[in-house]
Amino acid sequence: MRITRRAALAAAMAAGATGAHAQGDWPQRPVRFVVPYPPGGPTDILGRVVAQRLAVDLRQPMVIDNKPGASGVIGSAEVARAAPDGTTFLINASIHVIIPHLNRNMPFDALADFTPVTNIGMVPLVAVVHPSLPVRSIAELIAHLRANPGRISYGSSGNASALHLAGEMFKLMTGTEMVHVPYRGAGPAIQDLMAGNIQLMFDSVPSSAAAVREGRLRALAVTTRRRTAAYPDLPTVAEAGLPGFDIATWYAVWAPPRMPAPVVTRLQQAIAAAVAVPEVRDRLGTLGAEPVADTPEDFAAFCRVEYTRWGQLVRDARVTLD
């Protein structure tokens, strides 16, 4: 079939216009961010902080749509099925790459059925104990656990949460025994820890910060490779005697599968700009989050590493949802 010069020029102009529209003019409609948990939790709060700034910078409404249920599976499944038209995205925590190793009836593939956009931020955990526990360091905690096998209880925000898996990693690396007590969220667990009903938690930094300041809890170490600005004088668990111990919870954005690359790039760049705004960084800091905003390619690689790492820990520790 013969293609005229005029037709070829028209096709080139149309293609250029389409590419410009996809990258330069997106979004043309309100954007919905599905948060697969109830309002008020850390994923919801962090998502709203970022979405509010995006609405200013991108000049379109950014709507947080809470779709709770099944440890985030219900809301995530909705995004996996959504059209890749730039109007629907997922904001979820690191459990996105943990839950597939525990739920054999997943309605989606956590890696293949989503387009990675960016990791918004990392939140270190901190090992905190009730003041009655006679330990003031990780070394003393390990010694105490070895002297009292199975007699110390640690709490978490629920089975398979990062708080739970931090405790299981600690047990594996130290060869100690503790009793895991899951709660419906970190708040009730912290209350029981302050009451002395449990003795230990690997908690998110902001959740227990006030209790530590007031002396109702004692902080021993943070769980990430680097120290955190919230506790600059507190050592890491690795520094305190467990080299290689590194665990954190993180919050990120995914798109439905086959989302056009220009839209993904545009959103990632907008999020990176948003978390660089001082007031947004300060707000994230109060949540204990350290901004990341990596590229889609780097985030995709990070997800693959985390998926494998968490899966190995789940198997080694024999973690279940029960």
C-alpha positions as CSV (number, residue, x, y, z in Angstrom):
1,M,0.0,0.0,0.0
2,R,1.4,3.4,-1.0
3,I,1.7,6.0,1.8
4,T,1.6,9.6,0.6
5,R,4.0,12.2,2.1
6,R,1.0,14.1,3.5
7,A,-0.3,10.9,5.3
8,A,3.1,10.1,6.7
9,L,3.5,13.7,8.0
10,A,0.0,13.6,9.6
11,A,0.7,10.2,11.3
12,A,4.0,11.6,12.7
13,M,2.3,14.7,14.0
14,A,-0.5,12.6,15.6
15,A,2.1,10.3,17.3
16,G,4.0,13.3,18.6
17,A,0.8,14.8,19.9
18,T,-0.2,11.6,21.6
19,G,3.2,11.3,23.4
20,A,3.1,14.9,24.5
21,H,-0.4,14.5,25.8
22,A,0.6,11.3,27.7
23,Q,3.6,12.9,29.4
24,G,3.1,16.7,29.4
25,D,-0.7,17.0,29.8
26,W,-1.4,14.2,32.2
27,P,-3.5,14.2,34.3
28,Q,-6.6,15.6,32.5
29,R,-9.0,14.1,35.1
30,P,-9.1,13.5,38.8
31,V,-6.7,10.8,40.0
32,R,-7.7,8.1,42.5
33,F,-5.3,6.5,44.9
34,V,-6.6,3.3,46.4
35,V,-5.4,2.7,50.0
36,P,-6.3,-0.9,50.9
37,Y,-6.7,-0.1,54.6
38,P,-9.2,2.0,56.8
39,P,-8.7,5.7,57.2
40,G,-6.3,6.8,59.9
41,G,-3.6,4.2,59.6
42,P,0.0,5.0,58.5
43,T,-0.5,4.1,54.9
44,D,-3.6,6.3,54.7
45,I,-2.0,9.3,56.5
46,L,1.2,9.2,54.4
47,G,-0.8,8.8,51.2
48,R,-2.9,11.8,52.1
49,V,0.1,14.0,52.8
50,V,1.6,13.2,49.4
51,A,-1.7,13.4,47.5
52,Q,-2.4,16.9,48.9
53,R,0.8,18.2,47.5
54,L,0.3,16.4,44.2
55,A,-3.1,18.1,43.8
56,V,-1.4,21.5,44.1
57,D,1.5,20.6,41.7
58,L,-0.5,18.7,39.1
59,R,-3.7,20.9,39.3
60,Q,-6.1,18.0,39.5
61,P,-8.0,16.5,42.5
62,M,-6.1,13.6,44.1
63,V,-8.7,11.4,45.8
64,I,-7.8,8.8,48.5
65,D,-10.1,5.9,48.2
66,N,-10.0,3.5,51.2
67,K,-10.7,-0.1,50.2
68,P,-9.8,-2.2,53.3
69,G,-9.9,-5.9,53.7
70,A,-7.8,-9.1,53.7
71,S,-4.5,-7.5,54.6
72,G,-4.7,-5.1,51.7
73,V,-5.6,-7.8,49.1
74,I,-9.1,-6.4,48.3
75,G,-8.0,-2.9,47.4
76,S,-4.9,-4.1,45.6
77,A,-6.9,-6.5,43.5
78,E,-9.1,-3.6,42.3
79,V,-6.1,-1.7,41.1
80,A,-4.7,-4.8,39.4
81,R,-7.9,-5.0,37.4
82,A,-8.2,-1.3,36.6
83,A,-7.7,0.2,33.2
84,P,-4.2,1.7,32.6
85,D,-5.7,5.1,31.8
86,G,-3.8,7.2,34.4
87,T,-6.7,7.6,36.8
88,T,-6.2,4.8,39.3
89,F,-3.1,4.0,41.4
90,L,-2.3,2.0,44.5
91,I,-0.6,3.2,47.7
92,N,0.4,0.3,49.8
93,A,3.0,-0.7,52.4
94,S,5.7,-3.4,52.2
95,I,3.1,-6.0,53.0
96,H,2.3,-5.9,49.3
97,V,5.4,-8.2,48.7
98,I,4.9,-10.2,52.0
99,I,1.3,-11.3,51.8
100,P,1.8,-13.4,48.6
101,H,4.0,-15.8,50.6
102,L,1.3,-16.4,53.2
103,N,-1.9,-16.4,51.1
104,R,-2.1,-19.2,48.5
105,N,-5.4,-17.8,47.0
106,M,-4.1,-14.4,45.9
107,P,-6.2,-12.9,43.1
108,F,-3.1,-11.3,41.5
109,D,0.6,-11.5,41.1
110,A,2.2,-8.8,43.3
111,L,5.0,-8.2,40.8
112,A,3.6,-9.1,37.4
113,D,0.2,-7.5,37.8
114,F,1.3,-4.0,38.7
115,T,3.5,-1.3,37.3
116,P,6.0,0.0,39.9
117,V,6.0,3.8,40.2
118,T,8.1,4.7,43.2
119,N,8.9,4.0,46.8
120,I,7.7,7.1,48.7
121,G,9.5,6.5,52.0
122,M,11.1,4.1,54.4
123,V,10.1,3.9,58.1
124,P,12.6,2.3,60.5
125,L,11.5,0.2,63.4
126,V,12.8,0.6,66.9
127,A,13.3,-2.1,69.6
128,V,11.4,-0.9,72.7
129,V,11.0,-2.7,76.0
130,H,9.0,-2.1,79.2
131,P,11.2,-0.4,81.8
132,S,10.7,-3.3,84.1
133,L,12.7,-5.6,81.8
134,P,16.3,-5.5,83.1
135,V,18.0,-4.7,79.8
136,R,19.4,-1.5,78.4
137,S,21.1,-2.8,75.2
138,I,20.6,-5.4,72.4
139,A,23.4,-7.5,73.9
140,E,21.7,-7.5,77.3
141,L,18.3,-8.4,75.6
142,I,19.9,-11.4,73.9
143,A,21.4,-12.6,77.1
144,H,18.1,-12.2,79.0
145,L,16.2,-14.1,76.3
146,R,18.7,-16.9,76.4
147,A,18.4,-17.1,80.1
148,N,14.6,-17.1,79.9
149,P,13.6,-19.1,76.8
150,G,10.0,-18.7,75.9
151,R,9.2,-16.5,78.9
152,I,9.3,-13.1,77.1
153,S,6.4,-11.9,74.9
154,Y,6.7,-9.5,72.0
155,G,3.8,-7.7,70.4
156,S,3.0,-6.7,66.8
157,S,0.4,-5.0,64.8
158,G,-0.7,-8.3,63.4
159,N,0.5,-11.6,61.8
160,A,2.8,-11.0,58.8
161,S,3.3,-7.3,59.6
162,A,6.8,-5.9,59.5
163,L,6.7,-5.6,63.3
164,H,6.0,-9.4,63.5
165,L,8.6,-10.3,61.0
166,A,11.2,-8.1,62.7
167,G,10.7,-10.2,65.9
168,E,11.0,-13.5,63.9
169,M,14.2,-12.3,62.2
170,F,15.6,-11.4,65.6
171,K,14.8,-14.9,67.0
172,L,16.4,-16.6,64.0
173,M,19.6,-14.5,64.1
174,T,20.0,-14.9,67.9
175,G,18.8,-18.4,68.4
176,T,16.4,-17.3,71.1
177,E,12.7,-18.0,71.8
178,M,10.0,-15.5,72.4
179,V,6.2,-15.6,72.3
180,H,4.5,-13.6,69.6
181,V,1.3,-11.8,70.5
182,P,-0.5,-10.2,67.5
183,Y,-2.8,-7.3,67.9
184,R,-5.3,-5.5,65.7
185,G,-2.9,-2.6,65.0
186,A,0.2,-1.1,66.7
187,G,-1.8,1.1,69.0
188,P,-3.3,-1.6,71.2
189,A,0.1,-3.4,71.2
190,I,1.8,-0.3,72.5
191,Q,-0.8,0.1,75.2
192,D,-0.3,-3.4,76.4
193,L,3.5,-2.9,76.3
194,M,3.2,0.2,78.5
195,A,1.0,-1.8,80.8
196,G,3.6,-4.5,81.1
197,N,1.4,-7.2,79.6
198,I,4.1,-7.8,77.0
199,Q,7.7,-7.0,77.3
200,L,9.0,-6.1,73.9
201,M,8.1,-4.7,70.5
202,F,9.8,-3.8,67.3
203,D,7.6,-0.8,66.6
204,S,7.6,1.9,64.0
205,V,9.5,5.0,65.1
206,P,6.7,7.5,65.5
207,S,4.2,5.1,67.2
208,S,6.3,4.7,70.4
209,A,8.3,8.0,70.3
210,A,6.1,9.8,72.9
211,A,6.2,6.9,75.3
212,V,10.0,6.7,75.0
213,R,10.3,10.4,75.7
214,E,8.2,10.2,78.8
215,G,10.1,7.2,80.1
216,R,7.2,4.8,79.9
217,L,9.2,2.7,77.4
218,R,12.9,2.2,76.8
219,A,14.4,2.2,73.3
220,L,17.3,-0.1,72.6
221,A,18.1,0.2,68.9
222,V,16.8,0.9,65.5
223,T,16.4,-1.9,62.9
224,T,17.8,-0.3,59.8
225,R,21.3,-0.3,58.5
226,R,21.7,3.4,59.3
227,R,20.7,5.4,62.4
228,T,17.6,7.5,62.2
229,A,17.2,11.2,62.7
230,A,14.5,10.5,65.3
231,Y,17.0,8.8,67.5
232,P,20.4,10.0,66.4
233,D,22.2,8.6,69.5
234,L,20.5,5.2,69.3
235,P,22.6,2.5,67.7
236,T,21.3,0.2,65.0
237,V,20.7,-3.5,65.9
238,A,23.6,-4.4,63.6
239,E,25.9,-2.0,65.4
240,A,24.7,-3.4,68.7
241,G,25.8,-6.9,68.0
242,L,23.8,-8.4,65.1
243,P,25.6,-7.6,61.8
244,G,23.3,-7.9,58.8
245,F,20.1,-7.2,60.7
246,D,18.1,-4.8,58.5
247,I,14.4,-4.4,58.4
248,A,12.0,-1.6,57.8
249,T,8.5,-1.0,56.6
250,W,8.0,1.1,53.5
251,Y,5.2,2.8,51.5
252,A,5.0,3.0,47.8
253,V,2.9,3.6,44.7
254,W,2.0,1.1,42.0
255,A,-0.1,1.5,38.8
256,P,-2.2,-1.1,37.0
257,P,-0.4,-3.3,34.5
258,R,0.5,-1.9,31.1
259,M,0.4,1.7,32.4
260,P,2.1,3.9,29.7
261,A,5.7,4.7,30.7
262,P,5.3,8.5,30.2
263,V,2.5,8.6,32.8
264,V,4.5,6.5,35.3
265,T,7.5,8.8,34.8
266,R,5.4,11.9,35.2
267,L,3.9,10.7,38.5
268,Q,7.2,9.6,39.9
269,Q,8.7,12.9,39.1
270,A,5.8,14.7,40.7
271,I,6.1,12.6,43.9
272,A,9.9,13.2,44.0
273,A,9.2,17.0,43.8
274,A,6.5,16.7,46.4
275,V,8.6,15.0,49.0
276,A,11.4,17.5,48.4
277,V,9.1,20.4,49.6
278,P,10.2,21.2,53.2
279,E,6.7,21.2,54.7
280,V,6.0,17.7,53.2
281,R,9.4,16.4,54.3
282,D,8.7,17.7,57.8
283,R,5.2,16.0,57.8
284,L,6.7,12.8,56.7
285,G,9.4,13.1,59.4
286,T,6.7,13.3,62.1
287,L,5.5,9.9,60.7
288,G,9.0,8.5,60.9
289,A,9.3,8.3,57.1
290,E,12.5,9.0,55.3
291,P,11.7,10.0,51.7
292,V,13.0,7.9,48.9
293,A,11.1,8.7,45.6
294,D,13.3,6.4,43.5
295,T,12.8,5.9,39.7
296,P,10.3,3.3,38.5
297,E,13.2,1.1,37.3
298,D,15.0,1.2,40.7
299,F,11.8,0.6,42.5
300,A,11.0,-2.4,40.4
301,A,14.4,-3.9,41.2
302,F,13.9,-3.1,44.9
303,C,10.5,-4.9,44.8
304,R,12.0,-8.0,43.4
305,V,14.7,-8.1,46.1
306,E,12.2,-7.4,48.8
307,Y,9.8,-10.1,47.5
308,T,12.6,-12.7,47.6
309,R,14.0,-11.6,51.0
310,W,10.6,-11.5,52.8
311,G,9.6,-14.8,51.2
312,Q,12.8,-16.4,52.6
313,L,12.1,-15.0,56.1
314,V,8.5,-16.2,56.0
315,R,9.7,-19.7,55.1
316,D,12.6,-19.8,57.6
317,A,10.4,-18.6,60.4
318,R,7.4,-20.6,59.4
319,V,5.2,-17.6,59.6
320,T,1.5,-18.1,59.0
321,L,-1.6,-15.9,59.0
322,D,-3.2,-17.9,61.8
